[in-house]
Amino acid sequence: MSSFRVKGGLKLKGEITPQGAKNEALQILCAVLLTPEKITINKIPNIRDVNKLIDLLSDMGVKVDKTGPESYTFKADQVDLKYLDTEDFLQKASALRGSVMILGPLLARFGTGRLSKPGGDKIGRRRMDTHFTGFQKLGAEFHYDNKREIYHIDGKNLKGAYMLLDEASVTGTANIVMAAVLAEGKTTIYNAACEPYLQQLCEMLNRMGAKITGIGSNLLNIEGVKSLKGTEHTLLPDMIEIGSFIGLAAMTQSEITIKDAQIHRLGIIPDTFRRMGINLEFRGDDIYIPAQKHYIIDTFIDGSILTIADAIWPGFTPDLLSIVLVTATQAKGTVLVHQKMFESRLFFVDKLIDMGAQIILCDPHRATVIGLDRKYPLRGIRMTSPDIRAGVALLIAALSAEGTSVIDNIEQIDRGYQYIDQRLNALGADIVRID
């Protein structure tokens, strides 16, 4: 197990370029199974979750070639379906939640799928019902081996269907879309997720020969086609990294420029941080954050305490609530952070309280943060990263704190942020990786 030793209180300065989007990468990589032709993907981040999925695809028989620092080609012309029945496959798939999205392509192209119960962050219940209900609507037969926790799906004769999703699940929508593009007839998906990453997936599939309309809305129509061809695709910059860097700049009183941010795809993320009192300046497609000694949290129009809550797109992404929460600890004012989607994602606040933050954990979903306005800086402690986003929130807290902090279990951070210690050290941070 590795750790970060972080010297706090340093001001950072410079430019940083966000990595390719992790959540988009997991969808796009699974889509290579839909065609025997070559697919080139650019801006792939070098992070644990993505690398595990690439290794899994390679073990399945997909030809994988790294053509550049962030570019790969994939050719799935000799997929080994027998590998799906091996213990090796089941163990590797269960270690990665994103592996669930191989099911849609496998059902669409090969008519069969296997998967053990996926892993991922321990942030609460993350049910699979939306995925499997969608597959069943398309005609797949679903079986679950309760003892071995293995999903068996038979989808030899998928046919288009109308469906109203019970929740606007991003991975569920992606999985169903990938299954439907090769199904016979027309599929209509209502209450579909419409995040930019899902839009990217649909646009890529259309370049491959799919017929998807309604992209960017919650109503998708898909005309099934016989086969798909190869294409080239470039991932968007990771909006969670962008939000993390904004919070980092505010907490450490740093002057940072985030390069090539694709601002038009960020939705309400910039405005949400502005409501936290953080100054942002758009310079072309870059975001400039000046050094700020103070930032004041906004209130609602009637003067009541601001609430920041997660919501389906175009609402505020739940992956950034941990960053909002830690950033608020040194703001002036009070904010209620409402994490609606996952009941265990706020449990890292005990570490921030140990560092001196004033936070009231109201219940598993809500925390009230009383900003200290830098009058009482956080203090360095030893702590453990419970999940990807909380881990980076704790790293931001450590960088702003007085003294030295040690963050254990940084493998969680490595799952979602590439070379984060090296990239922040280049801006003036002092982060040492301890193996």
Summary of the structure (lengths in Angstrom):
residues: 435
radius of gyration: 21.9
end to end distance: 6.5
largest distance: 65.1
contacts: 1600
relative contact order: 0.15
helix: 34%
strand: 26%
